[in-house]
Amino acid sequence: MASFKSSSSTITTFKFHLGAFLLLVGVASAQLASNFYGTSCPSVLSLRGPSWQVPLGRRDSATAGSVSDVNSNIPSPALNVSGLISAFSNKGFTAKEMVALSGSHTIGQARCTTFLTRINSETNIDSSFKTSTQAQCQNTNNFVPLDVTSPTSFDSAYYRNLLNQKGLLHSDQQLFSGGSTDAQVRAYSSNQGAFRADFANAMKKMGNLSPLTGTNGQIRTNCRKAN
């Protein structure tokens, strides 16, 4: 890894593609397959996610966070909308930014154990979606796409799913459940450009949460662990 310094008060930036980050995090510690550039790179581009400027010069933590730290900082999939708003507010995010960031669930998967209560007990769920999801979760260790409509595309289908009561997680469907975030979900469902712009801005803001710069932290030789 390299350390980057700016020659002026303006931090050097580069375009960071969301799809590349989400894909490469999972293979960061693995050997690149011989066909990596022929298969994985096109897969990154096919996500067609938004891009934004990311400041360079950030450093890694010298310690690993504890399980309790992680659990206290990552919102639970069982949260109601008020809990989600509160959790993001504690980090300085507005309800609108929370709804935008939740759109990251347009790609990715969740283990069945995280949403069994929703598909088995909740009533605000599309019946066909409920039946098909239950069938996929005969083994509760199975994974199901967070976005049943277009699981490999970064788009606004996630929000349209919520309008149709096809949110996979309890916390997903809570964004459209007769509460204060309903209007924002409707807006994003019909305006993908607005969603992408707001998502990128919220991600830039998230990237500025207590960054380690200068002599703080370290530059890891292995991204998965402290030196």
Secondary structure, 3 states (H helix, E strand, C coil): CCCCCCCCCCCCEEEEEHHHHHHHHCCCCCCCCCCHHHHHHHHHHHCCCCEEEEECCCEECCCCCCHHHHHHHCCCCCCCHHHHHHHHHCCCCCHHHHHHHHHHHHCCEEEHHHCHHHHHHCCCCCHHHHHHHHHHCCCCCCEEECCCCCCCCCCCHHHHHHHCCCCCCHHHHHHHCCCCCHHHHHHHHHCHHHHHHHHHHHHHHHCCCCCECCCCCECCCCCCCCC
